[in-house]
C-alpha cells in the first residue's frame, strides 16, 4: 500500500518588501524565488498530492489559499517563508486552518554564500528569518508542527518531509479505521488489554465485536466454485498441501469467510482470539489458512485478540509498504545472538523465503483436540534486514518499542509455526533485560527493512510513546 498524502502548501513572501520598493513583482528577485517555489512543488508532487495556488504575499492571498486547502480536506500543511514575511499573512491562513498538523520548512536557496553578499542576495535567503520569527507564535499558540531545514535541492530534506506527511496521512486513515475483535478480548493475557474508549479518543479507531456463529454460518455456505478457485491458486503458487481433503476444505471455508465478513464490516484490523474455547467448539478448528485476497487488500490479522499489536501492524503496513508479520519471541540462541520468532495462526505468505516452499500443515497446537486437524499456512520468513516493533497500551496511550536485526538465511528452523531466526544488534542478554525492565508484551511485529530511525517521527505525530532499544 503506497500512501500519497494530500498536503496543502503555504509558500509566503513579504508584502512589505513590495510596499517599500525592495521587490517588484516582475523583478529578477521575484522570478528567482518563484522559480525555486515551482521546483520545490514539482519535487513534492512526486510523493504527495499538493494543494497549491502559488507564492502568497498578502492576507487576502493567504485567506484564498487557505480556503482552497480547507475545501480539499488535506492531511496536513507545509509552511515555508521563502523570504522574510509578516506574521499577519500566515495568521490569516491559519485562522481558516486551525487544526491541521504542519511541517515548517526552511529552504535555503544556495548551498554556499559568495564572498560578499549583495542586498538582494540576502533578501533571497531571508526565509530563515521568517522561519525563526513564525516559530515563536506557532509554539506560543500551540499549533502542532515540526521543523525541517536544508538546501532546497537536498534529497534528504525531501525524505524527511515525506516521512512527516505520510504520518499525517496515516493519522487521518486511523480516524476512519475499524478493528474487529473475534469474539472478544483474550482473558489468558491481560497484557493485551486496551481501553476501548481511549483508543477511539486518541486514534479514532473503532472496535467492533464479531460473533463466532456469524463466521461459521458464512463458512458453511461458501460455494464450491469459490473453494475450487482457492485450491487452484494454492497449486498455482506452489504451496505443498500436507493435510487431507476434508481438513483443507474446512480451512478454505474459514479463510473465505474471514474475507467476506471483514469486507461486509469494513474491517482494517482483525484481532482474533484464537485460543478461546468457544471458537474451537464453534468452528472445530483455528482459522490459520492465509487468504491472499485479505493480504492484498491491506487488512492485517493479529492473534490472541491483541488489539494494540494489530494497530501496530496496520500502521506499519501503511508507513513502510511492507506486509507485517505477527510474532512472539519463543527463545534465543545466545551464541549466535539470535532470536527465534514466530507464532501460531494467520500469516501473510508474501513474507516467505522463496528458497523454501510454503506448506499447508495441520495445526500443531490443536490437531489432537479439535474436530478438525486444521489447515495452517507454514513458512520460513525471507532473509534480510528487519525491524521488530512491540506495541502495548500503557494505561494512557500506545507505546512502541523497536529493535532491528537480520532474518538469517537457511532452511526452516521451527516445526509447525511460521517463523524467522533473527540476529539482533545488541547482545541477547541486554535485549531481554532492557525490554523486560521497560515492560512489554511477548508480541513483536516484524517488517522487512530498517525503519527504526524513521519511526520516532511517525510516533510523535500519532501520539504514540516510542522507545528504541539500542
C-alpha positions as CSV (number, residue, x, y, z in Angstrom):
1,X,0.0,0.0,0.0
2,X,1.6,3.2,-1.2
3,X,0.1,6.2,0.6
4,X,0.1,9.5,-1.3
5,X,-0.7,12.2,1.3
6,X,-2.8,15.2,0.3
7,X,-0.9,18.3,1.6
8,X,-1.7,22.0,1.4
9,X,1.3,24.3,0.7
10,X,1.7,27.8,2.0
11,X,4.7,29.5,0.5
12,X,5.0,33.0,1.8
13,X,7.0,36.1,1.0
14,X,6.6,39.7,2.2
15,X,4.1,42.3,1.1
16,X,6.2,45.0,2.9
17,X,9.2,44.4,0.6
18,X,6.9,45.4,-2.3
19,X,5.4,48.3,-0.4
20,X,8.8,49.9,0.2
21,X,10.1,49.2,-3.3
22,X,12.6,46.5,-2.3
23,X,10.9,43.9,-4.5
24,X,9.0,44.5,-7.7
25,X,6.5,41.9,-9.0
26,X,8.5,41.4,-12.2
27,X,11.9,41.8,-10.7
28,X,14.7,39.2,-11.1
29,X,14.4,38.5,-7.4
30,X,10.7,37.7,-7.6
31,X,11.4,35.5,-10.7
32,X,14.2,33.6,-8.9
33,X,12.0,33.0,-5.8
34,X,9.0,31.9,-7.9
35,X,11.3,29.5,-9.8
36,X,12.6,28.0,-6.6
37,X,9.0,27.6,-5.4
38,X,8.0,25.9,-8.6
39,X,10.8,23.4,-8.4
40,X,10.1,22.6,-4.8
41,X,6.4,21.9,-5.6
42,X,7.5,19.7,-8.5
43,X,9.7,17.6,-6.2
44,X,7.0,17.4,-3.5
45,X,4.5,16.3,-6.2
46,X,6.5,13.1,-6.7
47,X,5.2,11.7,-3.4
48,X,2.2,13.7,-2.4
49,X,-0.9,15.3,-3.9
50,X,-0.4,19.1,-3.5
51,X,-3.0,21.8,-3.0
52,X,-1.1,25.0,-4.0
53,X,-2.1,28.3,-5.6
54,X,1.3,30.0,-5.9
55,X,3.5,32.1,-3.7
56,X,1.5,34.4,-1.4
57,X,2.4,37.9,-0.1
58,X,-0.8,39.3,1.3
59,X,-3.5,38.5,3.8
60,X,-6.1,38.2,1.0
61,X,-3.9,35.7,-0.9
62,X,-3.4,33.8,2.4
63,X,-7.1,33.5,3.0
64,X,-7.8,32.4,-0.6
65,X,-5.1,29.8,-0.4
66,X,-6.4,28.6,3.0
67,X,-9.9,28.3,1.6
68,X,-8.6,26.1,-1.2
69,X,-6.7,23.9,1.2
70,X,-9.7,23.6,3.6
71,X,-12.0,22.6,0.7
72,X,-9.6,19.9,-0.4
73,X,-9.7,18.1,3.0
74,X,-5.9,17.7,3.2
75,X,-4.0,15.6,5.7
76,X,-1.7,18.4,6.8
77,X,0.1,21.5,5.5
78,X,3.7,22.6,4.6
79,X,4.6,26.2,5.6
80,X,7.6,27.9,4.3
81,X,8.6,31.5,4.4
82,X,10.6,31.6,1.2
83,X,11.6,35.2,2.2
84,X,11.0,37.1,5.4
85,X,7.4,37.9,5.7
86,X,4.9,39.4,8.1
87,X,3.2,37.2,10.7
88,X,-0.2,38.5,9.7
89,X,0.0,36.7,6.4
90,X,0.4,33.3,7.9
91,X,-2.0,34.1,10.7
92,X,-4.7,35.0,8.2
93,X,-4.3,31.5,6.7
94,X,-4.2,29.6,10.0
95,X,-7.4,31.2,11.2
96,X,-9.1,29.2,8.5
97,X,-6.8,26.1,9.1
98,X,-6.5,25.9,12.8
99,X,-6.3,22.1,13.4
100,X,-4.0,20.7,10.8
101,X,-0.5,19.4,11.6
102,X,2.3,21.4,9.9
103,X,5.8,20.9,8.7
104,X,7.7,24.2,8.8
105,X,10.3,24.1,6.1
106,X,13.3,26.4,5.8
107,X,14.5,26.1,2.2
108,X,17.9,27.7,1.7
109,X,18.2,28.9,-1.9
110,X,22.0,28.2,-2.1
111,X,24.5,25.8,-0.6
112,X,27.1,28.5,-0.1
113,X,27.3,32.3,0.1
114,X,29.5,34.4,-2.2
115,X,32.5,36.2,-0.6
116,X,30.4,39.4,-0.4
117,X,26.6,39.2,-0.2
118,X,24.6,41.7,-2.1
119,X,21.5,43.1,-0.6
120,X,19.1,41.3,-3.0
121,X,21.0,38.0,-2.4
122,X,20.5,38.5,1.3
123,X,16.8,39.1,0.7
124,X,16.5,35.9,-1.4
125,X,17.9,33.9,1.6
126,X,15.9,35.7,4.3
127,X,13.3,32.9,4.6
128,X,15.4,31.7,7.5
129,X,14.5,35.0,9.3
130,X,10.8,34.2,8.7
131,X,11.1,30.6,9.9
132,X,12.7,31.8,13.2
133,X,10.1,34.5,13.6
134,X,7.0,32.4,13.0
135,X,8.2,29.6,15.2
136,X,7.6,31.9,18.2
137,X,3.9,32.4,17.6
138,X,3.3,28.9,16.4
139,X,4.8,27.5,19.6
140,X,3.0,30.0,21.8
141,X,-0.4,29.4,20.2
142,X,0.2,25.6,20.3
143,X,0.0,24.8,16.7
144,X,1.2,21.2,16.1
145,X,4.4,21.5,13.9
146,X,7.8,20.0,13.2
147,X,10.7,21.8,11.6
148,X,12.8,20.6,8.6
149,X,15.6,22.7,7.0
150,X,18.1,22.4,4.2
151,X,19.2,23.3,0.7
152,X,16.1,23.2,-1.5
153,X,17.6,20.6,-3.8
154,X,18.7,18.3,-1.0
155,X,17.0,14.9,-1.4
156,X,17.5,14.1,2.3
157,X,15.3,17.1,3.2
158,X,12.5,15.7,0.9
159,X,12.8,12.3,2.6
160,X,12.2,13.9,5.9
161,X,9.2,15.9,4.6
162,X,7.9,12.7,3.1
163,X,8.0,10.9,6.4
164,X,6.2,13.7,8.2
165,X,3.5,13.9,5.6
166,X,3.0,10.2,5.5
167,X,2.4,10.3,9.2
168,X,-0.3,13.0,8.6
169,X,-2.0,10.7,6.2
170,X,-1.8,7.7,8.5
171,X,-3.3,9.7,11.3
172,X,-6.3,10.5,9.1
173,X,-6.6,6.9,8.0
174,X,-6.7,5.8,11.6
175,X,-9.7,8.1,12.3
176,X,-11.7,6.1,9.8
177,X,-10.5,2.6,10.6
178,X,-12.1,-0.3,12.4
179,X,-10.7,-3.1,14.4
180,X,-12.8,-6.3,14.6
181,X,-12.4,-8.4,17.7
182,X,-13.3,-12.1,17.2
183,X,-15.2,-12.6,19.5
184,X,-13.8,-10.6,22.5
185,X,-10.6,-10.0,24.5
186,X,-8.2,-12.8,25.5
187,X,-8.5,-13.4,29.2
188,X,-5.3,-15.5,29.1
189,X,-3.1,-12.5,28.5
190,X,-4.1,-9.3,30.3
191,X,-1.0,-7.5,28.8
192,X,-3.0,-7.4,25.6
193,X,-6.0,-5.5,27.2
194,X,-6.7,-1.9,25.9
195,X,-9.1,0.9,26.9
196,X,-11.5,0.9,24.0
197,X,-12.6,4.5,24.8
198,X,-9.0,5.8,24.9
199,X,-8.2,4.0,21.6
200,X,-11.1,5.7,19.9
201,X,-10.4,9.1,21.5
202,X,-6.7,9.1,20.8
203,X,-6.5,7.5,17.4
204,X,-10.1,7.4,16.1
205,X,-10.1,3.6,15.8
206,X,-13.4,1.9,16.4
207,X,-13.6,-1.6,17.9
208,X,-16.2,-4.0,16.6
209,X,-17.0,-7.2,18.4
210,X,-17.7,-10.0,15.9
211,X,-19.8,-13.1,16.5
212,X,-18.4,-16.6,16.1
213,X,-21.7,-18.0,14.8
214,X,-21.8,-15.4,12.0
215,X,-18.4,-16.6,10.7
216,X,-19.5,-20.3,11.0
217,X,-22.7,-19.6,9.0
218,X,-20.8,-17.8,6.3
219,X,-18.1,-20.5,6.2
220,X,-20.6,-23.3,5.8
221,X,-22.3,-21.6,2.9
222,X,-19.2,-20.9,0.8
223,X,-20.0,-22.1,-2.8
224,X,-17.9,-25.0,-4.1
225,X,-16.7,-22.9,-7.1
226,X,-15.0,-20.4,-4.7
227,X,-13.3,-23.3,-2.9
228,X,-12.1,-24.7,-6.2
229,X,-10.7,-21.4,-7.2
230,X,-8.9,-21.1,-3.8
231,X,-7.4,-24.6,-4.3
232,X,-6.3,-23.7,-7.8
233,X,-4.5,-20.6,-6.5
234,X,-2.7,-22.7,-3.8
235,X,-1.5,-25.1,-6.6
236,X,-0.5,-22.3,-8.9
237,X,1.6,-20.6,-6.3
238,X,3.4,-23.9,-5.5
239,X,2.1,-24.5,-2.0
240,X,2.7,-28.0,-0.7
241,X,-0.5,-29.5,0.8
242,X,0.1,-31.7,3.8
243,X,-3.4,-32.1,5.1
244,X,-6.2,-34.3,3.7
245,X,-9.1,-33.0,1.6
246,X,-11.6,-32.8,4.4
247,X,-9.4,-30.6,6.5
248,X,-8.2,-28.5,3.6
249,X,-11.8,-27.9,2.6
250,X,-12.7,-26.7,6.1
251,X,-9.7,-24.4,6.3
252,X,-10.5,-22.8,3.0
253,X,-14.1,-22.2,4.1
254,X,-13.0,-20.1,7.1
255,X,-10.3,-18.4,5.0
256,X,-13.0,-17.2,2.6
257,X,-15.5,-16.5,5.4
258,X,-12.9,-14.1,7.0
259,X,-12.7,-12.3,3.8
260,X,-16.4,-11.9,3.4
261,X,-17.2,-10.8,7.0
262,X,-14.3,-8.4,7.1
263,X,-15.4,-6.9,3.8
264,X,-19.0,-6.5,5.0
265,X,-18.0,-4.8,8.2
266,X,-15.3,-2.6,6.6
267,X,-12.6,-4.0,8.9
268,X,-9.0,-2.9,8.6
269,X,-7.6,-4.9,11.5
270,X,-8.8,-8.3,12.8
271,X,-7.8,-9.2,16.4
272,X,-8.6,-12.9,16.6
273,X,-8.9,-14.5,20.0
274,X,-7.8,-17.8,18.6
275,X,-7.2,-19.7,21.9
276,X,-10.7,-19.2,23.4
277,X,-12.6,-22.4,23.9
278,X,-15.8,-21.0,22.3
279,X,-14.0,-20.6,19.0
280,X,-12.9,-24.2,18.8
281,X,-16.2,-25.6,19.9
282,X,-18.0,-23.4,17.3
283,X,-15.6,-23.8,14.4
284,X,-13.9,-27.1,15.2
285,X,-10.5,-25.5,14.2
286,X,-8.4,-22.3,14.4
287,X,-8.7,-20.3,11.1
288,X,-5.0,-20.3,10.1
289,X,-5.0,-20.6,6.3
290,X,-3.7,-17.4,4.7
291,X,-6.1,-15.8,2.3
292,X,-4.1,-13.8,-0.2
293,X,-7.1,-11.6,-1.1
294,X,-7.1,-10.3,2.5
295,X,-3.4,-9.6,2.4
296,X,-3.6,-7.8,-0.9
297,X,-6.4,-5.6,0.4
298,X,-4.2,-4.3,3.2
299,X,-6.1,-6.0,6.0
300,X,-3.9,-7.2,8.9
301,X,-4.6,-10.0,11.4
302,X,-3.3,-10.3,14.9
303,X,-3.8,-13.3,17.2
304,X,-4.9,-13.7,20.9
305,X,-7.1,-10.6,20.4
306,X,-4.1,-8.3,20.7
307,X,-5.7,-5.1,19.5
308,X,-2.5,-3.0,20.2
309,X,-0.4,-5.3,18.1
310,X,-3.0,-5.3,15.4
311,X,-3.0,-1.5,15.3
312,X,0.8,-1.5,15.1
313,X,0.6,-4.0,12.1
314,X,-1.8,-1.7,10.3
315,X,0.3,1.4,10.9
316,X,3.5,-0.3,9.9
317,X,1.9,-1.6,6.7
318,X,0.7,1.9,5.8
319,X,4.1,3.6,6.7
320,X,6.5,1.0,5.2
321,X,4.5,-0.6,2.4
322,X,5.7,-3.9,3.8
323,X,3.5,-6.8,4.9
324,X,3.9,-7.1,8.7
325,X,4.3,-10.5,10.5
326,X,2.8,-11.1,13.9
327,X,5.3,-13.0,16.1
328,X,6.4,-13.7,19.6
329,X,9.9,-14.4,20.8
330,X,10.0,-18.1,21.5
331,X,13.6,-18.4,22.7
332,X,17.1,-17.2,22.0
333,X,20.4,-18.6,20.7
334,X,23.0,-16.8,22.9
335,X,26.0,-18.0,20.9
336,X,24.5,-16.7,17.6
337,X,23.0,-13.7,19.3
338,X,19.7,-14.5,17.6
339,X,16.0,-14.8,18.5
340,X,13.7,-17.5,17.3
341,X,10.5,-15.6,16.4
342,X,7.2,-16.9,15.2
343,X,3.6,-17.5,16.1
344,X,0.7,-19.9,15.5
345,X,-2.1,-18.5,13.5
346,X,-2.8,-16.5,10.4
347,X,0.2,-15.1,8.4
348,X,0.7,-13.5,5.0
349,X,2.8,-15.9,3.0
350,X,4.1,-12.9,0.9
351,X,6.9,-12.9,3.5
352,X,8.1,-16.5,2.8
353,X,11.6,-17.3,1.9
354,X,11.4,-18.2,-1.8
355,X,14.1,-20.9,-1.5
356,X,11.7,-23.0,0.6
357,X,8.0,-23.7,-0.3
358,X,5.0,-22.6,1.6
359,X,3.2,-25.5,3.1
360,X,-0.3,-26.1,4.4
361,X,0.1,-28.2,7.5
362,X,-2.1,-29.4,10.5
363,X,-2.4,-27.0,13.4
364,X,0.4,-28.3,15.7
365,X,-1.4,-27.0,18.8
366,X,-4.9,-28.2,18.2
367,X,-4.7,-31.1,15.8
368,X,-5.3,-33.6,18.6
369,X,-8.1,-31.8,20.4
370,X,-10.2,-30.1,17.7
371,X,-12.7,-32.0,15.4
372,X,-10.5,-30.9,12.5
373,X,-6.7,-31.1,12.4
374,X,-6.7,-27.6,10.9
375,X,-5.1,-26.2,7.8
376,X,-2.3,-23.7,8.6
377,X,0.0,-21.8,6.3
378,X,3.5,-22.6,7.3
379,X,6.7,-20.9,6.0
380,X,10.1,-19.6,7.0
381,X,10.5,-15.8,6.7
382,X,12.6,-14.4,3.9
383,X,16.2,-13.4,4.8
384,X,17.3,-9.8,5.1
385,X,17.2,-6.8,7.4
386,X,14.1,-6.4,9.6
387,X,12.6,-4.1,12.1
388,X,10.5,-5.5,15.0
389,X,8.1,-3.4,17.0
390,X,6.3,-4.3,20.3
391,X,3.1,-2.4,20.9
392,X,1.3,-2.2,24.2
393,X,-1.4,0.0,25.8
394,X,0.4,1.5,28.8
395,X,-2.7,2.8,30.6
396,X,-2.7,6.1,28.8
397,X,-1.8,5.5,25.2
398,X,0.0,3.1,22.9
399,X,3.7,2.6,23.4
400,X,6.1,1.2,20.8
401,X,9.4,-0.5,21.5
402,X,11.6,-1.1,18.4
403,X,14.7,-3.2,17.6
404,X,16.5,-4.0,14.3
405,X,18.2,-7.2,13.2
406,X,18.6,-9.6,10.3
407,X,16.4,-12.5,9.4
408,X,19.0,-15.2,8.8
409,X,19.2,-17.4,5.6
410,X,19.0,-21.1,5.8
411,X,16.3,-23.9,5.9
412,X,13.2,-23.8,8.2
413,X,14.3,-23.9,11.8
414,X,11.0,-24.4,13.7
415,X,8.3,-27.1,13.4
416,X,4.7,-26.2,12.9
417,X,4.7,-22.4,13.1
418,X,5.7,-19.8,10.6
419,X,8.9,-18.2,11.9
420,X,12.2,-16.4,11.4
421,X,15.6,-16.7,13.1
422,X,16.6,-13.1,13.7
423,X,20.1,-12.0,14.7
424,X,19.8,-8.7,16.6
425,X,22.3,-5.8,17.0
426,X,22.7,-5.7,20.8
427,X,23.6,-8.8,22.9
428,X,20.6,-11.0,23.6
429,X,21.2,-10.7,27.4
430,X,21.0,-6.9,27.1
431,X,17.9,-7.1,24.9
432,X,16.0,-9.2,27.4
433,X,17.0,-7.1,30.4
434,X,16.2,-3.8,28.8
435,X,12.8,-4.8,27.4
436,X,11.7,-6.7,30.5
437,X,12.6,-3.8,32.7
438,X,10.7,-1.5,30.4
439,X,7.6,-3.7,30.5
440,X,6.5,-5.1,27.1
441,X,4.3,-7.9,25.8
442,X,5.5,-11.1,24.1
443,X,4.2,-10.0,20.7
444,X,6.6,-8.3,18.2
445,X,5.6,-7.1,14.7
446,X,8.2,-7.8,12.1
447,X,8.6,-5.8,8.8
448,X,11.3,-6.2,6.2
449,X,13.8,-3.3,6.2
450,X,15.4,-0.9,8.6
451,X,12.9,1.7,9.9
452,X,13.9,2.2,13.5
453,X,15.3,5.7,12.9
454,X,12.1,6.7,10.9
455,X,9.6,5.5,13.5
456,X,10.2,8.3,16.0
457,X,8.7,10.9,13.7
458,X,5.8,8.7,13.0
459,X,5.0,8.0,16.6
460,X,5.4,11.7,17.5
461,X,2.6,12.7,15.1
462,X,0.4,9.7,16.1
463,X,0.8,10.4,19.9
464,X,2.4,7.0,20.5
465,X,5.3,6.7,23.0
466,X,8.4,5.4,21.4
467,X,11.5,3.6,22.7
468,X,14.4,2.5,20.6
469,X,16.3,-0.4,22.1
470,X,20.0,0.1,21.4
